[in-house]
Amino acid sequence: MNRPTSNEAEEQINDSSKLLTENLLKELFQTGLVKVLVPHVTGVLIDALVVSVTTFVGTLARGQVGALIGAATGITIIIIPKAMGHGNYKPLMAVIKEDMTEEDRDRFLEIVWNQGLKYCLGKKYSENQLKDPAVMNSAVTELKKNPEAIETIENVVNQALAEKKMSLAKTE
């Protein structure tokens, strides 16, 4: 068997840190109350299309008055779901896996690990200890009971998400 070179060993350590960070975030934010506000560029185009189509149909049906009614209908179709918060939020782990490139994901996890989790957990647990699922569960339980640690981690996550123009949002 060949021993890994120093670069390969560093890469393995980085990969394990990333996996550990993902698992800790998954456990910390599994409640579903913490989601990420995701801006959608295509949403604007879809909104414009909805208003255009309803206005066009209204114009065909009733002329100028129909255009006004169609536009009002289109705007209502758009406003109601947005006011209720539908379509703007995704779970944090879905954003990490679906909306980030591999580079963005690696950078995000690196920031969250180094500035948040490692800071909050490093005093009591080593990275190697946290690889044990029982120790990780214990650490997550302790973190959940510590509002200052959760706030620190949320702030770091928000800072990392800000690079992608996203932010954490507590939904109910």
Contacts in CASP RR format, 6 or more apart in sequence:
PFRMAT RR
TARGET T0000
AUTHOR 0000-0000-0000
METHOD contacts of the structure
MODEL  1
MNRPTSNEAEEQINDSSKLLTENLLKELFQTGLVKVLVPHVTGVLIDALV
VSVTTFVGTLARGQVGALIGAATGITIIIIPKAMGHGNYKPLMAVIKEDM
TEEDRDRFLEIVWNQGLKYCLGKKYSENQLKDPAVMNSAVTELKKNPEAI
ETIENVVNQALAEKKMSLAKTE
4 12 0 8 1.000
13 127 0 8 1.000
14 110 0 8 1.000
16 127 0 8 1.000
16 131 0 8 1.000
17 109 0 8 1.000
17 110 0 8 1.000
17 113 0 8 1.000
17 127 0 8 1.000
18 105 0 8 1.000
18 106 0 8 1.000
18 109 0 8 1.000
18 110 0 8 1.000
18 113 0 8 1.000
20 113 0 8 1.000
20 127 0 8 1.000
20 130 0 8 1.000
20 131 0 8 1.000
20 136 0 8 1.000
21 109 0 8 1.000
21 112 0 8 1.000
21 113 0 8 1.000
21 117 0 8 1.000
22 93 0 8 1.000
22 96 0 8 1.000
22 109 0 8 1.000
23 136 0 8 1.000
24 117 0 8 1.000
24 121 0 8 1.000
24 130 0 8 1.000
24 136 0 8 1.000
24 139 0 8 1.000
24 140 0 8 1.000
25 92 0 8 1.000
25 93 0 8 1.000
25 96 0 8 1.000
25 112 0 8 1.000
25 157 0 8 1.000
26 93 0 8 1.000
27 136 0 8 1.000
27 137 0 8 1.000
27 140 0 8 1.000
28 140 0 8 1.000
28 143 0 8 1.000
28 144 0 8 1.000
28 150 0 8 1.000
28 153 0 8 1.000
29 91 0 8 1.000
29 92 0 8 1.000
29 93 0 8 1.000
32 91 0 8 1.000
32 171 0 8 1.000
33 170 0 8 1.000
33 171 0 8 1.000
33 172 0 8 1.000
34 92 0 8 1.000
34 154 0 8 1.000
34 168 0 8 1.000
34 169 0 8 1.000
34 170 0 8 1.000
34 171 0 8 1.000
35 89 0 8 1.000
35 90 0 8 1.000
35 91 0 8 1.000
35 92 0 8 1.000
35 168 0 8 1.000
35 169 0 8 1.000
35 170 0 8 1.000
35 171 0 8 1.000
36 89 0 8 1.000
36 90 0 8 1.000
36 91 0 8 1.000
36 92 0 8 1.000
36 95 0 8 1.000
36 161 0 8 1.000
36 166 0 8 1.000
36 167 0 8 1.000
36 168 0 8 1.000
36 169 0 8 1.000
37 88 0 8 1.000
37 89 0 8 1.000
37 166 0 8 1.000
37 167 0 8 1.000
37 168 0 8 1.000
37 169 0 8 1.000
38 88 0 8 1.000
38 89 0 8 1.000
38 90 0 8 1.000
38 95 0 8 1.000
38 99 0 8 1.000
38 166 0 8 1.000
39 165 0 8 1.000
39 166 0 8 1.000
40 87 0 8 1.000
40 88 0 8 1.000
47 78 0 8 1.000
50 74 0 8 1.000
50 77 0 8 1.000
50 78 0 8 1.000
51 71 0 8 1.000
51 74 0 8 1.000
51 75 0 8 1.000
51 78 0 8 1.000
54 70 0 8 1.000
54 71 0 8 1.000
54 73 0 8 1.000
54 74 0 8 1.000
54 77 0 8 1.000
55 67 0 8 1.000
55 70 0 8 1.000
55 71 0 8 1.000
55 74 0 8 1.000
57 70 0 8 1.000
58 66 0 8 1.000
58 67 0 8 1.000
58 69 0 8 1.000
58 70 0 8 1.000
59 66 0 8 1.000
59 67 0 8 1.000
59 70 0 8 1.000
62 69 0 8 1.000
81 87 0 8 1.000
82 88 0 8 1.000
85 171 0 8 1.000
89 169 0 8 1.000
89 171 0 8 1.000
90 98 0 8 1.000
90 99 0 8 1.000
92 157 0 8 1.000
92 168 0 8 1.000
95 161 0 8 1.000
95 166 0 8 1.000
96 105 0 8 1.000
96 108 0 8 1.000
96 109 0 8 1.000
97 105 0 8 1.000
99 164 0 8 1.000
99 166 0 8 1.000
100 108 0 8 1.000
100 164 0 8 1.000
104 163 0 8 1.000
104 164 0 8 1.000
107 160 0 8 1.000
107 163 0 8 1.000
108 160 0 8 1.000
108 161 0 8 1.000
108 163 0 8 1.000
111 156 0 8 1.000
111 159 0 8 1.000
111 160 0 8 1.000
112 153 0 8 1.000
112 156 0 8 1.000
112 157 0 8 1.000
112 160 0 8 1.000
115 156 0 8 1.000
115 159 0 8 1.000
116 152 0 8 1.000
116 153 0 8 1.000
116 156 0 8 1.000
117 153 0 8 1.000
118 127 0 8 1.000
119 152 0 8 1.000
120 143 0 8 1.000
120 146 0 8 1.000
120 149 0 8 1.000
120 152 0 8 1.000
120 153 0 8 1.000
121 130 0 8 1.000
121 139 0 8 1.000
121 143 0 8 1.000
124 139 0 8 1.000
124 142 0 8 1.000
125 135 0 8 1.000
125 139 0 8 1.000
129 135 0 8 1.000
130 136 0 8 1.000
130 139 0 8 1.000
143 149 0 8 1.000
143 150 0 8 1.000
143 153 0 8 1.000
144 150 0 8 1.000
154 168 0 8 1.000
157 168 0 8 1.000
158 167 0 8 1.000
158 168 0 8 1.000
161 167 0 8 1.000
161 168 0 8 1.000
END
